[in-house]
């Protein structure tokens, strides 16, 4: 798929698919490359995320060639050591600053979450504007999903200090310092933030896929 800069009617947001984890509960490897239906989990994430942002990248470590089929720039963490999703956020901010200067925000999408809402970014942007908040994240089942978020590139330096000097790794520890909107999404018929951590989760996702396709008004591919 093409990753060219899109029309100005798309929000000035760069998308970052976070695939930097080590998938320990799946025995290692790349969860996002597992088959879901006739495609990969990553294919579904890209399909749903790409129309919502002007640019889209994949944050992943190791040999980038294994993701060649996805057609996205593969950007490794700025620092080694698998420091968690906050490092992926910082990496995305730095990439946007250098490569997408028209984008003052980044949106993050977990690579193991194949059912993310198609209006996710629009709703996060609206919440920030209406509530005059600094950050936004998604929620479902009355709980937040801080990895699914909207982040201003302007906070890059502060986040770098948080990670590299203070040693904070948990996203909610950092977001607690800022006014953050939590945008609730319906979890029916499928929780859009269902993520795949185990073999059992993958089986569940296979069952949920048909429900999601029907909800989208489409046919399986």
Buried (B, 14 or more C-beta within 10 A) or exposed (E): EEBEEBEEEBBBBBBBBBBBBEBEBBEEEBBBBBEBBEBBBBBBBBBBBBEBBBBBBBBBBEEBEEBEEBEBBBBBBBEEEEBBBBBBBBBBBBBBBEEBEEBBBBBBBBBBBBBBBBEBBBBBBBBBEEBEBBBBBBBBEEEBBBBBBBBBBEBBEEBBEBBBEEEBBEBEEBBEEEEBBBBBBEBEEBBBBBBBBEEEBBEEBEEBBEEBBEBEEEEEE
